[in-house]
């Protein structure tokens, strides 16, 4: 597995609307595969087309953005107040370090702090749960240096590197850099597809599937495949019926989530390909939350849509965890399906 590429993707920075660094990596990797066309639209989506024998299109969508923050206010002491972009659980944000974009395109370190007294000075009523609005960033700079280096709208991301941990990989923003990685590696593995394949690295998924909505209207695919992470709640505190997926049991084939119900005939075909190729897989029902698949399915005339998911523990934290074998299963299933897509029949027959 190309761990250096996954590490590069995860350690790049890109909140919704500011995905340029990730887009440059994806462009570099896919350009080397000699696509028919590459272009970027007004939303920042990167389209890479591989022409097939058929004009019918399969669109693959993997979002580049990560949850994070932008600066919304600089107070009179030089502390930065934050606007969240995407859904952090504030209980997971104590004692973190961050990276803040500077006005000249650089990056400065900072400490993410909670606006409260030290614990030994707290009264019992003051120990209630945290809210995002009470966090701020301390860059250690004087007020004058803060005003010179930062501005409203500057990107703030969590400062964590990727590491291997047993069978797993741990990093910030595996949601959804691992989906981007799966897209790249599956296309690298693919020998060809009868369909025209349009791989789209999408933007602004974490704030409402915005890039994928625009992209789906432009591509108007016959088949839409989103690549994303999903919950693996297979750890203390949960129950087996609420696990959604389990690490090590293979790629998730989505039945439904809060944004879509996958096309049942496409689900059936994916399962058949996985069984034929002996690719470990599991069926996923996610009660809440969504993916770019919801946008693909509903755009223009609609399409046969599905999401392939990489099971992920501790999702939307700085320590998201995936298993290597599940990532590989996602790569293998996507590549095998693209080669076999012409055998699918997804028309509703009355």
VEXMIKOL-391407 format. One record per residue: z, x, y of N, C-alpha, C in turn; residue in three letters. Coordinates in steps of 0.02 Angstrom, whole numbers, plus 50000, padded with zeros to 5 digits. Layout:
VEXMIKOL-391407
ZXYZXYZXYALA;...
END
This chain:
VEXMIKOL-391407
500005004249940500005000050000500005004450062UNK;499625002250112499545006150174500145005050220UNK;500715007750201501325006850240501255009650311UNK;500915015350322500845017750391500505012750437UNK;500005009050411499665004050453500144998250468UNK;500504995850418500984990450429501514992650479UNK;501744998750473502245001350520501965001550591UNK;501345003750598501035004050664500974997050694UNK;500784992150654500724985350677501394982550699UNK;501914983650659502564980850674502894984150734UNK;502784990450743503124993950798502744993450863UNK;502124990850861501774989250923502124983150954UNK;502014982251018502374976951055501884971751081UNK;502054965351072501604960151096501904953251092UNK;502214950951147502464944151150501864939551165UNK;501954932951159501394928351172501074929551241UNK;500414930451240500034931751301499964939051319UNK;500314943551283500284950651297500174954551232UNK;499644952851196499524955651129499034961451127UNK;498884964451184498354969451188498444975351140UNK;499054977951133499164983751090499014982251018UNK;499184976350995499054974450925498304973350916UNK;497994970150965497274968850961496884975350954UNK;497094980550988496744986950984496784989950914UNK;497354989150881497424991650812496974987650765UNK;496974981050771496564976850728495824978450739UNK;495634979150801494924980750816494724987250782UNK;495144992350788494994998850757494894998250682UNK;495344994650649495304994050576494704990050553UNK;494564984350586494014980050564493334982750586UNK;493304986350641492674989250663492414994150611UNK;492864997550576492665002350525492334999050464UNK;492394992350459492094988750402491394986150417UNK;491114988250473490424986450493490314978950496UNK;490684975350538490584968150543489924966450577UNK;489714960250570489104957850603489214957350678UNK;489834955150697489984954150768490734954850779UNK;490924957450838491614957350860491624955250933UNK;492104950850951492164948851021492864946251034UNK;493034945951098493684943451120493564937651168UNK;493944932251160493864926551205494374926651262UNK;494364921451303494794921251362495534920951344UNK;495704918551284496394918151262496644924751234UNK;496184929451223496364935851193496284936051118UNK;496024930551087495884930651016495324935651001UNK;495404939450947494894944150924494534941150864UNK;493864940150871493454937350818493054942850785UNK;493094943350719492694948150681492304944350628UNK;491644944550632491214940550589490874944950538UNK;490884942650475490514945750421490034940550393UNK;489394941350407488904936350389488804936150313UNK;488764930050286488634929150215487964925850204UNK;487814924150142487184920750126487154913850158UNK;487734910650164487774903950191488024904250263UNK;487774899450303487994898950372488684895750377UNK;488894891950325489554888950325490084894350336UNK;490594892750374491084897850393491764896550362UNK;492064901950340492774902150324493114905850381UNK;493584902550413493964905750466494654907750439UNK;494824914150448495484916650432495844917750498UNK;496454915250503496844916050564497504919450549UNK;497654924750585498294928150579498524929750650UNK;499104927250669499304928050739499634934850752UNK;499474937650810499694944250829500354944250865UNK;500544938750898501124938750942501774938750904UNK;502294941350936502974941350909503424937550957UNK;503974934950931504464931850976504794937351018UNK;504954935851079505254940651124505424937351190UNK;505384941251244505594938751309505134941451363UNK;505164938351421504904941251482505474941151534UNK;505424945451583505914945651637505804939551682UNK;506334935651694506264929851739506644930951805UNK;507104935851806507504936851867507824943851864UNK;507844947051921508204953351928508764952051978UNK;509394952751956509944950952000510114956652048UNK;510594955452092510744960252145511124966452122UNK;511254966752056511554972852028511064976551982UNK;510444973851977509934977151937509904974951865UNK;510284969851845510244967251777509654962451771UNK;509324962551713508734958351701508934952051663UNK;508734946351690508824940051655508174938051621UNK;508234934351566507674933651519507434926451510UNK;506794925851499506474919651477506234920751406UNK;506494916951357506264918051288505554915351277UNK;505184918851236504524916651212504564916251136UNK;504684910351110504784909551039505514908651023UNK;505664907050960506324904550942506794909550911UNK;507154913450952507694917550926508324913250915UNK;508694914750863509354912050854509834916550894UNK;510144914050948510554918550989511134921750952UNK;511344918850896511894921850858511694928550828UNK;511024929850824510784936150794510634941550846UNK;510794940250909510574944750962511114949250991UNK;511714948850966512244953050993512114960450978UNK;512294964651027512294971951019511614974650997UNK;511074971951025510404974351010510154978951066UNK;509664982951050509314986951099508604984151108UNK;508334985051168507684982251184507244987551217UNK;506594985951221506114989851258505814985351312UNK;505784987951373505564983951430504934987251460UNK;504414983151470503794985751500503904987151574UNK;503654992851597503704994751667503064992951703UNK;503094993051770502514990951809501924995751802UNK;502055001951782501505006751775501235007151704UNK;501435002351661501185002151593501605005951543UNK;502155008751565502605012451520503115007851488UNK;503605010851455504125007251420504795010551435UNK;505305006551450505975009151462506465005951414UNK;506965009751390507465006951346507975002851384UNK;508284998251349508824994351379509294991751325UNK;509854988951348510344986151302510384978651315UNK;510314974651262510364967451267511094965551261UNK;511354962451313512074961151316512204953751328UNK;512794951551309513014944751317513484944351376UNK;513364939751422513754939351483514434935951469UNK;514904940051447515564937551432516074943251439UNK;516704941651436517224946751438517234950751373UNK;517514956751373517634960151310518064955851264UNK;517974956451198518304951851151519054951651157UNK;519374957251175520104957351178520374953751240UNK;519924951551285520134947951345519964940451341UNK;519654938351286519434931351280520004926751261UNK;520024920951292520464915651268520104911851213UNK;520464907951174520154904351118519584899751139UNK;519664895851194519104891451214518474895351235UNK;518544901751251517974905651274517574908751217UNK;517754907351155517404910351098516864905851069UNK;516634900951108516114896351083515464900251072UNK;514994896851037514374900151019513954902251079UNK;513514907151070513114909851125512504905551141UNK;512244906351201511624903351222511184908951250UNK;510524908251241510054913351264510164914851338UNK;510294909651378510344910551450510904915351470UNK;511374916551425511934920951441511814928251425UNK;511224929851397511054936751383510704939951443UNK;510794946451450510444950151502510294957151475UNK;509874960851511509694967651491509964972551542UNK;510314977551518510564983051559510144989151544UNK;509764991551593509334997351582509685003851601UNK;510285003351628510645009451649510385012351714UNK;509925008851747509625011351810509995008551870UNK;509915011751926510165009051989509745003152009UNK;509994999052055509614993352079508944995452108UNK;508935000952144508315003352175507805005252122UNK;508025008652069507565010552015507325004551976UNK;507764999651966507554993551931507004990051970UNK;507094989352036506594985952077505934989852077UNK;505974996452072505365000552072504995000352005UNK;505364999151951505074999851884504894993251850UNK;505224987751869505124981451832504934975851879UNK;504594970751850504404964951889504454958651846UNK;504464952951879504494946651844503894946051797UNK;504014943951736503474943251687503394949251642UNK;503764954651656503734960451612503974958951542UNK;503664961951493503824960551423504464964151401UNK;504874960451363505484963251334505474961751259UNK;505494966951218505494966051146506084969751115UNK;506264967751055506814971051020506594977950996UNK;507054982650998506894989650983507114991150912UNK;506654990150865506784991550794506164994550762UNK;506264999250717505715002250680505674999150610UNK;505115000350576505024998050508505335003050460UNK;505655000450407505915004850355505835001550287UNK;505795005650236505775003150167506485002550141UNK;506614997350103507294995750081507244992850011UNK;507364997049959507284994749890506564992649878UNK;506464986549853505794983849843505504981249908UNK;505914981149960505724977650021505504982050077UNK;505254978750129505084981750193505464977650245UNK;505804981250290506214977950341505954980050410UNK;505864975250454505624976750521505724970750566UNK;505674971850631505554966350677504844963850666UNK;504714957850685504044954750690503594955550629UNK;503894955950570503464954950511503124948150516UNK;503454943550551503144937350574502804938850641UNK;502154940250645501704939450588501264945550580UNK;501544951450593501124957350584500944958450511UNK;501374955850466501194956450395500604951950379UNK;500534946250413499944942050404499314945350429UNK;499364948850486498804952650512498614958150462UNK;499124961450435499014966750386498664964050323UNK;498884958250299498564955150241497834953750255UNK;497684951150314496984949750332496564956150330UNK;496814961450361496434967750363496324970450292UNK;496854970750253496814973850187496404969650138UNK;496424963050144496014958850100495274959750117UNK;495114960250181494414961350200494184968250178UNK;494634973050179494464979750155494314979650080UNK;494684975450044494604974949971494004970849951UNK;493804966049993493274961249977492594964649970UNK;492254963149916491584965949906491044961449936UNK;491204955149950490714950649980490904943449968UNK;490654939050012490764931850005490114928350020UNK;489984922849986489394918850000489444915650069UNK;490044914150090490154911150156490124916550210UNK;489994914350271490114918650329490864918550344UNK;491164924350345491884924850355492024926950427UNK;492424923050463492624924650531493384925850530UNK;493574932050538494284933950539494514933950612UNK;495014930050627495244929450696495974931650701UNK;496094936850740496774938850757496964934750819UNK;497404929950809497524924950860498124926650905UNK;498154923150961498674924251011499114918051018UNK;499704919051045500144913651069500314908451016UNK;500364910450954500564905750901501284903450910UNK;501714908150930502424906750932502624901650985UNK;502174900051031502324895151082501844889151078UNK;501594887751018501204881651009500504882250981UNK;500364887250939499714888050905499134888150956UNK;499244891051013498764890351068498114894151056UNK;498174900451035497554904251023497144901450967UNK;497464899450912497104896750855496764890150871UNK;497054886250915496744879950935496074881250969UNK;496084885851017495464887751051494954890651002UNK;495194895050958494744898450911494424893550863UNK;494824888850837494554884150789494004879750819UNK;494084877850883493564873950916492924878050925UNK;493004884650934492414888850942492054889950876UNK;492444891450823492144893250759491914886950721UNK;492304881550724492184875450686492034876950612UNK;492544879750577492434881850508492414875950460UNK;492114877250402492144872350347492804873050310UNK;493064879250308493704880750274494114884950321UNK;494754883150328495194886950371495804889450333UNK;495934895950338496494899050302496934902650353UNK;497544900350361498024903850403498434908550360UNK;498624914150388499054919050355499684919850396UNK;500254918950364500874919250402501454920750354UNK;502044921350383502654921850344502934914950331UNK;503404914450284503774908250275504484909950256UNK;504914905050258505624906150244505734907650171UNK;506134912850158506434914050093507184913950104UNK;507484908150092508214907350103508594908450038UNK;508384913450000508664914849934509234919849939UNK;509724918449983510284923049994510914918850005UNK;511494921850006512114917950013512104913450075UNK;512364907350065512384902550119511914896750110UNK;511424897450065510944892150053511034889149984UNK;510594884649966510584881549900509884882149871UNK;509804882349805509144883349775508614878349798UNK;508814872049810508324867049830508064868249901UNK;508414872449940508214873750009507944880850018UNK;507814884449963507554891249969506874891650002UNK;506464886649993505754886350013505344891149971UNK;505484897749975505174902649931505704907749911UNK;505514911949863505964917149837505614923849840UNK;505954928849866505654935549867505534938049796UNK;504934940849786504754943649721504364938949676UNK;504314932449696503964927549654503234926749673UNK;502994930649721502284930549737502124927149802UNK;501474926949818501234923849880501374916349879UNK;501534913649937501644906449943500984902849957UNK;500834897849917500274893349929500564887049960UNK;500424885950023500754880650060500504873750040UNK;500974869450024500834862350013500854858650079UNK;501384859950118501454856950184501964860650225UNK;501924859650291502454861750337502464856750394UNK;502804858350448502854853650503502224852850543UNK;501714857050532501094856650570500504854250529UNK;500564854150463499984852450422500184850350352UNK;499724846750320499724845650248499104848950222UNK;499174853950179498584857650155498124853050116UNK;497474854650118496984850750081497124851450006UNK;497254845949971497474846549901496954849749855UNK;496314848849869495804851949827495764859449840UNK;495914861449902495934868649918496554871749887UNK;497114868149887497714870649853497564871649779UNK;497234866749749497054867049677496614873149663UNK;496124874349706495674880049696496054886649703UNK;496494887149754496894893249762497314894549700UNK;497614889349673498034890149614497614892449554UNK;497014889749548496564891649493496364898949498UNK;496204901149559496014908149569496604912749554UNK;497204910849578497804914849565497954915349491UNK;497874909749455498004909849383497494914149346UNK;496864913349365496324917249333496414924749343UNK;496614926649404496684933749420497394936449405UNK;497824932049378498514933849362498894936549423UNK;498814932949478499144934749541499784930649547UNK;500364933749553500984929949560500974925449622UNK;501164919149612501144914449668501674909049659UNK;501844905749713502314900249713502084894949763UNK;502294888849751502104883349795502634882549849UNK;502404881349909502854881249967502844874450002UNK;503444871650011503544865750053504044867650106UNK;503814867950169504234870050225504384863850268UNK;505004861550269505154855250304505004855350378UNK;505134861050411505024861550484504694868250499UNK;504394868450558504024874550577503294873850557UNK;502874877750589502154877150575501804883750581UNK;501154883650568500734889650571500074887850605UNK;499664892950614498994891950641498574887150598UNK;498774886250535498414881550492498384874550521UNK;498904872550556498904865850587498374865250640UNK;498234870550677497704870450727497014870550695UNK;496924874650644496274875150611496074868350582UNK;496544864950552496404858850516496184853150562UNK;496424853150624496314847450668495774848450720UNK;495504854450727495024855750781494354852550767UNK;494034850050820493354847350816493294842350759UNK;492854843650711492754839050655493254840150598UNK;493714844850606494194846350554493904850850500UNK;494334853250456494104857450401494594856850344UNK;494394859350287494854860050230495314865850247UNK;495954864450257496404869450281496984870950235UNK;497234877050241497804879350200498124885350233UNK;498744886750215499074892950236499304896750175UNK;499174903250175499464907750125500044911450159UNK;500624911450127501234913750159501534919750122UNK;501814924350161502214929750133502944927850139UNK;503304926850084504014925150087504404930350125UNK;504844927950170505194932450216505924930250224UNK;506384934750210507084933450225507244935050298UNK;507744931650324508024933050391507484932350445UNK;507074927150438506504926250483506744924950554UNK;506374927250602506534926850673507174930550690UNK;507284936150656507804940950675507464947850681UNK;507864952950698507584959650704507554963150636UNK;507804959850584507824962850517507474958350466UNK;506874956150482506484952250434506324956550373UNK;506344953450314506244957250252505724953850209UNK;505244957750185504754955450135504764960250076UNK;504504957950019504434962349961503704964649956UNK;503614970949938502944973749935502494969949887UNK;502784967849829502364964549780502114957749805UNK;502494954449848502264948049877501704949249928UNK;501774954549967501244956350014500604957849976UNK;500654961849923500064963549884499764957349852UNK;500184952749829499924946549800499534942549851UNK;499754942449913499394938849966498714942149979UNK;498704948749981498064952349989497594950749932UNK;497854951149871497424950149812497154942949809UNK;497574938049825497354931049821496834929549874UNK;496944931849935496454930549988495784933749970UNK;495784939949948495154943249931494814939749872UNK;495194937849822494894934549763494624927649782UNK;494994924149825494754917449845494104918049885UNK;494074922649933493464923349974492854924749930UNK;492944928549877492394930049831492194923949790UNK;492664919249780492544913449737492484906949776UNK;492504907249842492524901149883491924896549871UNK;491354899549855490754895449844490834890649785UNK;491304892049740491404887749682491834881649698UNK;492124881449758492554875849777492164869749799UNK;492454863949787492154857649808492714853549841UNK;492664852649906493214849649944493044842949976UNK;492464840249958492264833749986492694828149956UNK;492894823450000493244817449975492724812749944UNK;492834810849883492364806349847492684799549840UNK;492374794349868492654787649864492454784249798UNK;
END
